[in-house]
Amino acid sequence: MIKTSLETITPEKAREYLKANTDNYRKLQRHVVKRYADDILKGRWEVNGESICFNEAGVLLNGQHRLAAVILADREIQTVVVRGISKDVSMYDVGSVRTIPQIASHEGIDCNPTISAAANIIVNNFRPGRGKSAVVDYIRENIDELNRAYRVACYGSQHHMSKCGVAIAACYLMIHTRAIPVYEAELFFRLFNDPWTTRADGYDISAAVNARNMFEDRERKNGYQIQKEKLEILCQAMADFHEKTPVPEKYMIHEPFFYSNIMDEVHKLDGIN
């Protein structure tokens, strides 16, 4: 049975409650605790309905940052406390934003930040769903393919470009839709990352080299580049590399994006109408 009450949380009580923080997969973030403590010390803390929550087994589900802030500020606060939440219900401290890798890790999915960034790009551009839950679901369903794309795009190079989520996304899409064989994708990214020492007998390397130059030029001039443009450049370049097609010095970015046909194929493969 769920019970709700308004309690005064002293530093001593906060320490006692934090002993029940045994099932939280996120580390305490000091900057969040300091911000909350500063609000408490400056009289800005108010009861707003957000609660400290315990499940029916007494495990703390929500509120670790607020409790830590009470201890840091060495002041008491009033807050809503909820007890008796079912153990089958998942609630997590909302004092800081949960990242996709944190959520995936809690669900037993081995996912590094680059793969999660790639999945986020794919979901936002090619899937009907949005939000972190949709991205985590996509990672769960396609983790093997995403890991393969990560290995292919990063193989044999420590160059920072190969660690870019959009590179993994492009590699995944081109392999997933069979637009390019795995060995060609690997060769493309070797050229993309290190064209000076990579042999590519029989292939025109201008697609990889020019795509790399466009990335570097835009980063140098603007300090950033739109992900959609990066994705189009890489998908177009990989397709041209596969066709052994010489390309001009610069790719033209245009709407609709080159990968609209890839989008149709992804939707078909994933059963999306």
N, C-alpha and C positions, 0 to 999 in steps of 0.2 A: 504494500500500500504506500502510495506516495504522500509524503508530508512536506509542507512548505512552512517556513517560519522566517521572521525577520530577526537576525541575530547581531549582537555586537561582537566583532572579531578583534580580540586583543592580540598582541604579539605572541603571548603564551599559547592562546588557542590556535593561532595560525600555525605555530610549530607543531602542535598536536595534530591538526588536520593534514598537514603536509606529510606526516608519517604514513598516511593512507594513500599517498600518490604513487601507487605501485604498478600502475598499468598505463602510464602515459608514454607514448612512443616519441614525444618531442622533448628536446632539451629545453631547459629554462633559458630564456633569452634576456640577458642582463639589461639591454637597452629598454625593453618593455617594462621590466620591473622598476628601473630607475624613473621612467616616465610616470608610472603609476604612483610611485613613492613621492615624486615631486608634486603631483596633484594632491595627494593626501596632506603633505606638509603645508601647501599653500591654500588649503581649504577649498579646493576645487572638486573634491570627491563627493559624489551624490549617489543616493540610492536610485537606480534607474531601471530596475527590473532584472538586470543580468544576475545570474545566480551561481553560487557555489554548489556543485552537485555531487552527491554520493549515490552509488548504486545500492541495491538491497544487501550486498555483502559488506558495505561500508567502505568500498574503494572510491577514492576521489576521482571523479570524471571530468570536472571542470572547475577552474579557479586557481590553478597553481601560481600564476603570475600575480594575481591580487593578493594571495596569501603571503607570497614572498615580499611584496611591496609593503605590506603591513609590518613585517619584521624589519625591513630595511628602514622604514620611516620611524619605527618604534612608536607608532600611534595606533589607536583603535579606530575601526570604521564600522558602520552598519551596512549589512548586505543581506539579500535574500539567500537562504540555504534550503536546498531541496534534497530530501532523502527518500530512499526506497525505489529508485529507478531500476527497472528490470535489468538483469545482467546481460540480456540479449540485445539491449539497446546500446548503440555506440554514441557517446558524446565526448567531445574533446575540448580542451581549454581553448577559448576563442580570444584570449588576450593577444595572440599573434596569429598571423596568417599561416595556414598549413600549406606547405609546398607539395607539388605533385609527387616528387620522390618520397617524401615523408609518408604520404597517404599510401602510395604503392608499397613501400617497405612494410608498413603496418599490416598490409594484406598479404604479405609474403611474396611480393614481386620484386625481384632484383632489378632495379632500374636506376641508372645513373642520371645526373642532371641533363646531359646532352641528349640522351635517348628521350627523356621526358619532354625536352624542348622540341625535339623532332616530332613527337607524337602530338604535341600541342599545335604545331604548325599544320600537320596533316588534318587533325580534327577541325580546326578553325577554317581551313580552306576546302576540305573535301567531304566533310561529314555534316549531317543535319543537326546533330547535337552540339551543345556548347557547355563550357564549364569544366571544372576539375574532375567531377565524377565521370563525365563523358570521356575525358582524356585517360583517366585511370582504367576505365573499361576497355578502351581501345588498346592500351598498353598490355593489359591482361590477355586480350584476344590475340595480339600480334607480337608478343615479346620476342619470340624466336626470330621472326623476320626482321624486327627492329634491331636486335643484337647482331644479326648477320650484316645488315646495312652499316651498322657502326663499325664492325670489323673491316668491312670492305673499304669504306671511305677513309678509315684511319690507318689502314695497313701500311707498315713500312715508313711511316712519317710521323714526326712530332710537330709538324707545322700546325699553327693555331687554326688555320682555315678548316682543316679536316675535323676539328673538334666542334665546329659550328653546327648547331642543331639543324639549320636549313640544308646543309650538305648531307646530313644523315637522312633527312626527309626526302630530298631529291633522289638520293641513291635508293632508298626504300621504294619510292614510287616507280622508278624506272625498272627495278628488278621485279617488283610485285606484279606489274602489268606486263612483264616479259617484253618490255620495249628495248631492253638491252641485256645481254648475258652478264652473269656475275663477273666473269673474268675480264670483260671489257669495262665494266664499272670500276673494278679494282685498278686496271691500267689507266683509266681516265683520271682517277683521283691521285694516282702516283704522278702523272703528268701535271695535274692541277697543283699539286703541292711541291713538286720538285722536277720541273721539266728539263733541267740541265743535265741530270744524271740518269734519267729514265729512258730506256730504249723502247721504241714503239714501231718496230719494223712493219711496214705495210699500212700504217695509219697516218692520216694527216693530223698533226698535233695542234693545229691552229685553234681548234675549238676549245681545247683545255687551256691553252696559253692565253687566249683572248678573254675567256671567262675569268681567269685569275687576274688579268690586268684590269678588267672592269671592276672587280671586287676591290682591288687595291686603290684604283683611282678614286672611286666613290668614297671609300673610307677616308682617304687622305684629304679630299676636298670638303666632304660634308661631315665626317666623323661618324656617319651611320649610313645604313642602306635599308630600304624597305624590304621586309622579308619576302613579300610576293615577288618583287623584282629579282631578288637573289634566287628564289625558287625557279622562276621562269628562265633566268639566265642559265642555271645549271641544267635544268631539264632540256632546254634547247641545245645546249652545248653537248650534253651526253648523247642526244639523238643524232646530232651532226657527226660526232665522233664515231658512233656506230655505223653511220652511212659513209664514213670516210670522206666527208664533204668539207672542202676548204671553206672557210668562213671569213667575212670581212673583219676589219680591225675591231669593230664595235657591234654588239647586238642591239637591235632596236627593240625597246620595250613598248608593247602596245596592248590594247584591249581588243578582243578578248585574249587572255593569256594563252600562250602556246599550249599549256598543259590542259586546256579544256577537253581535248580528246582523252587525255589521261584520266581526268576527272570522271568522264563517262565510263571508262573502263574500270576504274576503282569502284564506282557505284554498282556496276554490273557484277563485279567479283564479290563485293561485300553485300549484295542483295538489297541495295538501296534503290528505290524507285525514284 
